[in-house]
Amino acid sequence: MSNAPNIPVLMYHHVTPGGGMIAVTPEVFEQQIAGLARAGYTSLGTEQFAHYLAGGDVPEKSVLITFDDGYLNNWTYAHPVLQRYGMKAVLFLITGWVGQGDVRPHVGQGQPVPASPDHHESKRLVAAGRTDDVILRWSEVQAMLAAGTFEVHSHTHTHTRWDKECGPDVAAKREHIARELADSRAALVRELGSVSDHLCWPQGYFDAEYVQAARDAGFRHLYTTDALGQNLPDTDPEHIYRFAVRNLGGSWLNRRIWMSRHPVIGPRYHAWKAWKRRLRNRA
């Protein structure tokens, strides 16, 4: 078996009929997952991914599929598709938003599924205290774990940017970040029985204080929203690159993965994207 040249990490948030910002429709999501399966890709778990980053081998065509936040539509729409194609994903869960209650229906069960608002409306409902309308319940998280379609890891407890909230008060910032991570770990242990060393930053932001707090809390694999690099063997597990998946079909995703993972074209593509970003920032 040839080892993978690198591991592209895919970033999703919503799978919802309305599509929209950071969302794909169920039809597009199925095209993407079916396309990966037909092309012979293996969807890794985090243990395999960590093994690879530490210098180990994985199947040559490997990807890591991730979802951020923990929206209900990950259960109602994404879970059945992953199950149908024998693929799995990683869910970075905002633990303080998750509620209790019975498992709600998902697509394919012959029952009406809950409404799935777009990202802006979901944020509004969360801010209004109506998280249960749009966020998973622990029972649904456990059902996905039992089915093997998702792993679950920390995306902090409240998704708060403490660098913004605390301003120049570095001591307060450090205290809040430490509490945020401790609360998230405690919730995962209480509800699921364990917690891993994988953490995804809220809103993709991190700095030296955030990274040190993560280390102190026992996190070793830190996921960013930085798309401009490759996840290679023996590279920094504290800076894991991910790219956002767009609401385009399976052929687009396969091309995007091919470009990201190519050992020669990939770095040149990322350098070109970085150059374009610098031009935009100067405009």
Sequence and secondary structure as in RCSB ss.txt:
>XXXX:A:sequence
MSNAPNIPVLMYHHVTPGGGMIAVTPEVFEQQIAGLARAGYTSLGTEQFAHYLAGGDVPEKSVLITFDDGYLNNW
TYAHPVLQRYGMKAVLFLITGWVGQGDVRPHVGQGQPVPASPDHHESKRLVAAGRTDDVILRWSEVQAMLAAGTF
EVHSHTHTHTRWDKECGPDVAAKREHIARELADSRAALVRELGSVSDHLCWPQGYFDAEYVQAARDAGFRHLYTT
DALGQNLPDTDPEHIYRFAVRNLGGSWLNRRIWMSRHPVIGPRYHAWKAWKRRLRNRA
>XXXX:A:secstr
    S   EEEE EE TT  TTEE HHHHHHHHHHHHHTT EE  HHHHHHHHTT    SSEEEEEEEE BTHII
IIIHHHHHHHT  EEEEE GGG B S     TTSSS       HHHHHHHHHTT GGGTB BHHHHHHHHHHTSE
EEEE  SS   HHHHHTT HHHHHHHHHHHHHHHHHHHHHHHS   SEEE GGG   HHHHHHHHHHT  EEE S
  SS   TTS TTSB  EE  S  HHHHHHHHHHHH TTHHHHHHHHHHHHHHHHHH 
